[in-house]
Amino acid sequence: MGLLVLGWNASGENRPVGRHFVTRSEVIARHGMACTSQPLATQVAVEILKQGGSAVDAAIAANAVLGLVEPENCGVGGDLFAIVWDAAGQKLHGLNGSGRSPAGLSLAELRTREVAGKKLERIPERGPLSVSVPGCVDAWFELHRKFGRLPMKQLLAPAIRYAREGFGVSEVIADEWANASALVSDQPGFAAVYLSNHRPPAKGQLFRNPALADTLERIGEGGREAFYEGPIAQGLEAFLHGHGGFLTARDLAAHHAEWVEPISANYRGYDVWELPPNTQGLAALEMLNVLEGFDLAHAGFGSADHVHWFIEAKKLAFEDRAKYIADPAAQPQALPVRLLTSKPYAEQRRRLLSREKAAKVYEAGDPRLNQGDTVYLTTADDQGNMVSLIQSLYLGFGSGVTPETLGFALQNRGTLFSLQEGEANTYAPGKRPFHTIIPAFITKEGRPWISFGVMGGQMQPQGHVQIVLNLIDFGMGLQEAGDAPRIQHNGSSEPTGTRMSDGGQVYLETGFAPETERNLVKRGHKVGRTSASSFGGYQAIRVDLTNHVYFGASESRKDGQAAGY
């Protein structure tokens, strides 16, 4: 069974945790809770709650701070998705704040472009061709219009203050900042904003961003129009066009976030909620539906059966992810979301899965045959409202393209389009790309239970499923569920056009027993190791409606903090 991990209780006595991994206590508070990946953002969110702000107000304020203190992962140059539990209406609301591709750039013209003397086979990961409309700011105002209490100017004030006064860069972020900078330091404007003497800031070094402070002040004073119209929009167009980009001020002015109905699957009596395409949320739901047919609790956490079944369910779901998930508004036929997340379809897919052998290849299913790099944060307020929010630039610092007078990098979501004609996610003008970032929520019998998310590209649906299994099948607490070692499978087919052919690669985080790894190899899996940052970042809030308290958990792999009052 491995070693028994010992901790310390309040009296100084040994406290057996009984897990193969180190964990800590959850944070418990009565009136409000905030969990983010950086303590300054968490503390700002709690202060906004204390000032009478709603959960949405706190989430916006925290997100603004994260865009400053964790700029490699998020910021006003990126997109945003959110799920909001409205306590008054006893209802979940979904917001899709993702932006679209340039309206003036066709697929044919894009395919004639050359990089390093070769015509494009896919959109480059960095540079101006990868930039789509940043949807974050509009999403802030749409959330605020529906659920905000305090003025936007008040919500942005802490981020503006930190941007002008400076803040000490935290440890994990400093490492990510350095790694990402090495890949984008040659992009227009990047070094002027994010490097000092050609170097990224070290842990503890003071960093200021006065240009971002100016941008946030304009947004606080002038609303969403200050970002999507006028000098900021014109400045973005001029900067991008000066460096070979195609996004225009007209593209920015035309952008609006969209309220959407969350989608769900019931897993052993709990309803797990995700957002519909163009996000990959349905992949998590399909995985859960497939896994519901296995007795995971009996198999036990970390067993070879647990890990094998999880990996094979992921492979199945990701084939459908590659084939079907795209901007539904740009598809000639409606996406079969309801069928893809149905129990009969899961049973059909489950029959393809061998309980003892890893598959090299799965084909995408046909549900019509059976009709039967990112930040995540979550907040909760004294009225019972809860927010599950995720916001990202995609890869570290996104495109790397950084208009220096505005103080933020632009996302590179456009690189997730396919350039192969006839696919669901094929590039088209004014189209939303396939999106990796997904917030999540769990309800029980129509009442809120947990708001949570796991950041990290294709790790996100894998992480969501593992959190659900840890909580429901393996009986872990909220913090334990995030601290437990994780599984990641890479190599599935992708919406960009690449296809799985060799079964992919399995990565196990430290904490799984050696016998589990050996058993997986016998079943045909290729097992390896990767960095801790590859396993994503988790935050969560659970509401206890009997005792009227919130439980908060924050990712131990990040610089984050859970706090309440």
Secondary structure, DSSP 8 states (H G I E B T S, - for coil): -----EEE-TTS-EEE--SSS-----EEESS-EEEESSHHHHHHHHHHHHTT--HHHHHHHHHHHHHHHSTTT--TTSEEEEEEEETTTTEEEEEEE-----TT--HHHHHH-EETTEE-SS--SSSGGG-----HHHHHHHHHHHH--S-HHHHHHHHHHHHHH-EE--HHHHHHHHHHHHHHTTSTTHHHHH-BTTB---TT-EE--HHHHHHHHHHHHH-THHHHSSHHHHHHHHHHHTTT----HHHHHT---EEE--EEEEETTEEEEE--TTBSHHHHHHHHHHHTTS-HHHH-TT-HHHHHHHHHHHHHHHHHHHHH-S-GGG-SS---HHHHTSHHHHHHHHTT--SSS--S------GGG----EEEEEEE-TTS-EEEEEEE-SSTTTT----TTTT-----GGGGSB-STTSTTB--TT----B----EEEEETTEEEEEEEEESTTHHHHHHHHHHIIIIIS---HHHHHHS--EEEE----TTS----S--EEEE-TTS-HHHHHHHHHTT--EE---GGGG-EEEEEEEETTTTEEEEEE-TTSS-EEEE-
